[in-house]
Amino acid sequence: AVVALAELLPLVKDVTGWGLDALDLATRGLGEAPETRRAAAFLGAAVVATDACLEAHPRETAKLCKALKRLTGDADAATAGHCAAAMARLDVLLARKVKGA
């Protein structure tokens, strides 16, 4: 079954439960085998797509973002694409925060 990123967003917003687990799984999975890296990049993109984890767990989210940024040039196009999308979304979120500050 194919899961759309939008379907994960409500789950990831739960920063005390599933969202925190997603943050941890994505961060750990980015350092694994190519298939695991691809799934972790997708999950990481979902985590970054909402600023809930960024607000609740900034240090852990920063670690995830560093790993995602490092993989924007991954040999697997899907992994690189998920990572690039996450970084683009992060730029948007950070720009909003700077604008609102």
C-alpha positions, 0 to 999 in steps of 0.5 A: 500500500502506498502512503501519501505524506499528507496521511502521516501528518496528523500522526507526526503532529502528536509530539508526545507519542507517534510523532516522537517515535517517527522523529527517532526512527527517521533519524536512526534509519538515515544511517542504514541500508539504502532501502531503509534510508529511503523509508527514513527519508520519507518519514523524515520529510513528514516530520519536517513537514509540520513544525510540531516536532521542531517546536517540541523537540528542537535539538532532536529535529536539528539532528534529523535535519542535518542527516536529511541535508547530508543525503540530498545528494544520495545516489538513490533519487527517491531518497535524495528527493525526500531529503530535498523536499524536507529541506525546502519545507524547513526553509519555509518554516524557518522563514515564517519563524524569522518573519514572525519574530 
